[in-house]
Every structure is written in C-alpha cells, then in structure tokens.
Amino acid sequence: MIKQAEAGEIELAYVDEAGFAPQPPNRSAWTKSGEVHAITAKRAQRMNVIGAMLSSGRLMLTKLWHSVNGLWFFGFLMALIARVSKPLVVILDNASIHTAKKMKPYWDLLEEKGMRFYFLPPYSPELNRIELLWHKMKYEWLPFKTFTPDELE
C-alpha cells in the first residue's frame, strides 16, 4: 500500500484519536496504609482530537469538547472522504469505536463510497504514523512561554 501511495494511486490516511488536558490525569496515588489521600484530583475539561495524517502530507483534524464515540468518528470519516479525490485506505487500531458491531452499517456506507479499512495488529501503535504526532504534541514539544507585562515592553 505504501508503494501505491508513493505512486499516487491511492491515499493512505493514518487515523486516530487523542485527548489533551491542561493537567495530567491523576486517577490513582500512593498513600500510606491507614492514611487518607489528602490531595484532590484537579479535573479540567479535556479536548479530544480526531486526526488523519495523509500520505500526501496533509493533516486533517477536528476537535471535540466531549468524548469521541462511533458516530463522531463516522462523521469525521465522512468529511475525510469528501476531501480526498483518490481511493482512500484508512489505517486504524482496534479501538472499540472502530470495531463496534453496531457501527457496521456506517462502515458499510463508507466502503460503498470507496473507503477501505486496514486494521493494525493489536498493541502496535508504532505502526500508525499519527501516533508519532500525538507523542510529540503531548510529551516532546516545549510549552509556550508566558511573559509578564514588564517583559513585553
């Protein structure tokens, strides 16, 4: 498929979702036996992103301020196929919103429109190129520097 994409015959779309929050989630913590955990978990609204990294070099994203479900994912794929003129192969992991049986009629509709799906082997995120982008965005890029009013003068 990579050779077909390089020859311009098809478009590959590495698709996945990622969540971003201003504070990392702290769902659990260590506390000495018999003591009460004294730190409250700070919760902030989480922004979820669905993205497609295309073999042509384009990046398509949408953001949601709520959980991504199968219908939102289907809507993203419908928008994606409308913007790609070549035969489109979507590369996905095996997340439940990608494989849920109740979503089969939606996937069938996308296949009728010419979209093909390629599911990666389980536990192999390194094969989905968009995972590299999520990693950089979350862990490698330095946060923006904030300036005091005096520094701006």
N, C-alpha and C positions, 0 to 999 in steps of 0.2 A: 504494500500500500504506500509506503514511503516513496518508492521509486515512481509509482503512478502520480503521486502528488508532486514530486520534483519535475516530472514531465508535463505537469499542468493538466493531466487528465481528470484528476479528482481533487477535492479539497478535504483535508483532514481537519477535524475540529476536536481538540483535546478539551473536554468539558468537565467541570467540577464545581462544587460549591465550597465556600469558605466563610467563616464567621469572624467578625472583628469586634472587639470590645475595648473601651478605654482602659479597663482594668482587667488583668488576667483573672479567670475564674478560680476561686479557691473553695472547691467543694468539700475538701477534707483537710484536716490539720492534725498534727500530733499534740496531744495533751497528756500530762502525767496522769496515771491511773488515779481515780478518785477526785480529780480536779475538774472544774467546769471550764470549757473552752471560752475564753474571755474576749476573743476578737470577733466582731460581727463581720460577716461577709458583705463587702460592698458590691452592690449589683448596679450595673448601668445597662442602658438599652444596648442591645447588640445589633450591629449591622451585618446582614448576611448578603453575600455576593454570589451570583451565578456567573461564571465566566466561560468563554470559549477562546482558546488560543488556536488560531487557524494556521495551517501550513503555508498560506500566502503571506504570513507576517502580521495579519490584522488581529486585533484583540477586541472581543465584544463582551461587554459586562452589563449587568443590571444589579441594582441594589434593592434590598427589601429590609424594612424595619420590623419584620416578623419572621417566623420560621419558614423555611423553604419546604414546600410539600410537593407532591407529584403534579398537581395542577399548575402551580407556579413554574415548575421545571418544564412541563409540557409547553406552556406559554412562551418560555424563553426559547425552546427549540423551534417553535413555530416562527418566531421572529427571526431566528437564525437562518432557517431555510429560505425565508423570504429575501434575505440579503446576500445569499450565495448563489451564483449562477451555475456553478459546476456540480456534478454529482457529489454529494456530501456524505462522508463517513464520520460518524460521531464516536469518539473513543471515550469509554466510561469505565468507572469502577463498578462494583457490585452493591452500591448503597441501596437500601430498601426503596427509596423513591425512584430508582432507576429500574428496579426489577419487580415491583409490586404487581401481582396478578390483576388487581382492579384497574391498573393503568394500561393493560394490554390493548384495549380499543384505541387509546390515544397513540400508542406506539405504532399500531397497525395503520392509523391515518398518516402518521409521519412517513412510514415506509411507502404508502401509496403515493406520497408526494416526492419520493425518490431518496429519502434519507435512509442510510444504512447504519447499523449499530455494530460496534466492535467492543465486546466486554473484556476487560483486562482480567488476568488471573487474580484470584483473591490475594490480598495482602501484598500488592505490588504497586504502591503509589509512585514509585520511582519511574514507572513506565508511562505515567501520564504527565506530559510536559508542563501542564499548567500548575502542577504541584510545586514545581520549582519557583514559579512566580509567587504562589501563596507563601512559600517558605521565606523568600526574600522580603516580601511585604511585612510579614509578621516578626521575623527574627533577625534580619541582617541589616535592613536599612535603618539608618540613624533617625531618631525622632527629630521633628522640626525644632529648631532653637527658638525659644521665646525671648523677646527683648523687653527691657524696661523702657519707659518713656525717655529716660536720660540717654540710653544707648542709641535711640533713634534720631537724636538731634545732631 
